[in-house]
Amino acid sequence: MRPPVFWAHPVDVHDARLLAHPGSMPRRPAAGITTPRRRSGQNRPVTERNVLGGDLAECGTDPMTGFYRTGTCTSGEEDLGSHTVCAVMTADFLAHQQEVGNDLVTPRPEWGFPGLRPGDRWCVVAARWLQAHLAGRAAPVVLAASSVRALEVVPLALLRQYAVDVPDDPGGLS
């Protein structure tokens, strides 16, 4: 028997709220959002807006990010964790995530997860990003690449406080 889709994404494995109450998460997309549909293992192109109301920009392709591993923070009904915030990884954010049981550093090839390092751009679970903010350890956010669905969890004013333009060489971020 195949495990549920959300088990394939390490950021959800330790989220007790999702595991205990998976039916409590929103199952319908917000108005104006086209959600991805799986067809023969492939996703059809989607039109999704970013938190600023524009077209959703690419978050990252090295490593390939997104719940659907398309490089964008698109989200659909299969994405119970809402991987909608495009964050630029910092050492502090990654350490915090490990401390709360969300190991984003260790590679998990069985999940197609390479492990992250500072400077990587990754679609993180909105609630996890908010948790890091509340602990004073949030990662910078790329607004143009963060899905409008993130606003179901995190206010735009808060995301704006962490907005960054990603440098050509983000390796120096700590």
Wavefront OBJ file of the C-alpha trace (Angstrom):
o trace
v 0.000 0.000 0.000
v 1.355 3.438 -0.949
v 1.711 5.954 1.885
v -0.326 9.172 1.629
v 1.162 11.809 -0.679
v 2.155 14.116 2.152
v 4.522 11.485 3.562
v 6.675 12.015 0.500
v 7.614 15.467 1.780
v 9.774 15.629 4.897
v 8.443 19.001 6.025
v 5.078 17.376 6.758
v 6.209 14.200 8.471
v 6.590 15.810 11.888
v 3.676 18.240 11.704
v 1.413 16.685 14.333
v -1.433 19.027 13.452
v -1.564 17.650 9.917
v -1.119 14.045 10.949
v -3.707 14.234 13.719
v -6.302 16.236 11.795
v -5.632 15.973 8.046
v -9.290 16.684 7.272
v -9.090 20.040 9.050
v -6.913 21.589 6.369
v -8.663 23.547 3.592
v -9.557 21.194 0.755
v -10.837 23.768 -1.730
v -8.629 26.328 -3.392
v -9.153 29.983 -2.659
v -11.094 31.938 -5.270
v -9.171 32.518 -8.490
v -6.594 29.755 -7.955
v -6.169 26.972 -10.478
v -4.823 23.910 -8.714
v -2.578 21.269 -10.268
v -4.158 17.948 -11.192
v -2.171 14.781 -11.591
v -2.534 12.987 -14.895
v -0.340 10.000 -15.689
v 2.229 11.185 -13.151
v 2.433 14.628 -14.728
v 0.982 17.979 -13.754
v -0.806 20.162 -16.235
v 0.404 23.767 -16.407
v -1.187 25.915 -13.750
v -1.908 29.565 -13.308
v -1.374 30.681 -9.774
v -0.884 34.123 -8.279
v 1.794 35.242 -5.889
v 1.179 37.083 -2.614
v 1.482 40.418 -4.457
v -1.203 39.484 -6.991
v 1.138 38.878 -9.943
v 2.089 35.691 -11.734
v 3.813 33.173 -9.466
v 7.557 33.277 -10.173
v 9.941 30.346 -9.964
v 11.289 29.716 -6.470
v 14.165 27.343 -7.160
v 15.358 24.562 -9.416
v 18.695 23.644 -7.821
v 17.543 21.865 -5.818
v 14.147 21.432 -7.496
v 11.547 22.717 -5.062
v 7.798 22.811 -4.691
v 5.320 20.238 -3.490
v 4.996 19.080 -7.106
v 8.758 19.502 -7.735
v 8.142 22.008 -10.513
v 10.373 24.763 -9.138
v 7.360 26.833 -8.048
v 5.383 27.036 -4.816
v 2.139 25.917 -6.424
v -0.316 24.241 -4.098
v -3.320 22.036 -4.586
v -5.620 19.832 -2.565
v -2.924 17.128 -2.323
v -0.589 19.587 -0.576
v -1.905 19.260 2.962
v 1.041 21.202 4.380
v 0.683 24.239 2.080
v 4.248 24.454 0.716
v 3.616 28.027 -0.385
v 6.320 30.292 1.094
v 9.431 30.675 -1.051
v 12.164 31.055 1.549
v 15.894 31.571 1.142
v 17.497 29.147 3.548
v 19.754 30.485 6.295
v 21.823 28.468 8.749
v 19.651 29.740 11.609
v 16.359 28.798 9.929
v 17.664 25.323 9.063
v 18.932 24.807 12.618
v 15.565 25.909 14.023
v 13.703 23.517 11.763
v 15.919 20.649 12.933
v 15.283 21.641 16.554
v 11.507 21.437 16.071
v 11.714 18.059 14.310
v 11.636 19.241 10.699
v 15.008 18.145 9.328
v 15.569 20.005 6.078
v 19.319 19.374 6.046
v 19.630 15.589 5.847
v 19.268 14.215 2.298
v 16.367 11.761 1.891
v 16.814 10.248 -1.580
v 13.813 7.965 -1.101
v 11.685 11.136 -1.078
v 13.618 12.897 -3.820
v 14.874 15.318 -1.153
v 18.511 16.440 -1.523
v 18.912 18.166 1.842
v 19.203 21.938 2.006
v 21.980 24.379 2.826
v 22.120 28.154 3.340
v 21.328 30.022 0.136
v 18.978 27.375 -1.287
v 15.519 28.626 -2.234
v 12.810 26.247 -1.029
v 9.012 26.196 -0.840
v 8.399 25.766 2.862
v 5.187 24.972 4.699
v 3.558 28.288 5.600
v 2.850 27.176 9.177
v 6.506 26.104 9.601
v 7.721 29.484 8.362
v 5.336 31.228 10.777
v 6.570 28.979 13.595
v 10.146 30.080 12.844
v 9.054 33.733 12.802
v 7.453 33.362 16.226
v 10.774 31.953 17.462
v 12.658 34.891 15.919
v 14.338 32.646 13.322
v 12.381 33.101 10.086
v 14.111 32.867 6.725
v 14.004 35.648 4.124
v 11.075 35.384 1.689
v 10.836 35.871 -2.081
v 7.382 37.457 -2.397
v 7.060 37.072 -6.168
v 7.644 33.323 -5.769
v 5.375 32.795 -2.728
v 1.881 31.562 -3.519
v -1.179 33.619 -2.648
v -2.288 30.562 -0.661
v 0.403 31.402 1.916
v -1.840 34.295 2.940
v -4.288 31.757 4.370
v -1.692 31.247 7.125
v 0.681 34.229 7.139
v -0.362 37.897 6.779
v 1.160 39.776 3.845
v 2.444 42.518 6.167
v 4.518 39.920 8.002
v 5.903 38.379 4.802
v 6.863 41.858 3.584
v 9.068 42.311 6.674
v 11.220 39.412 5.437
v 11.138 40.207 1.711
v 14.431 39.916 -0.150
v 15.838 40.060 -3.604
v 17.987 36.980 -3.976
v 21.612 37.816 -4.792
v 23.307 36.161 -7.769
v 25.509 34.279 -5.279
v 23.365 33.482 -2.203
v 26.050 31.190 -0.744
v 27.118 33.833 1.782
v 23.764 33.884 3.582
v 23.962 32.667 7.146
l 1 2 3 4 5 6 7 8 9 10 11 12 13 14 15 16 17 18 19 20 21 22 23 24 25 26 27 28 29 30 31 32 33 34 35 36 37 38 39 40 41 42 43 44 45 46 47 48 49 50 51 52 53 54 55 56 57 58 59 60 61 62 63 64 65 66 67 68 69 70 71 72 73 74 75 76 77 78 79 80 81 82 83 84 85 86 87 88 89 90 91 92 93 94 95 96 97 98 99 100 101 102 103 104 105 106 107 108 109 110 111 112 113 114 115 116 117 118 119 120 121 122 123 124 125 126 127 128 129 130 131 132 133 134 135 136 137 138 139 140 141 142 143 144 145 146 147 148 149 150 151 152 153 154 155 156 157 158 159 160 161 162 163 164 165 166 167 168 169 170 171 172 173 174
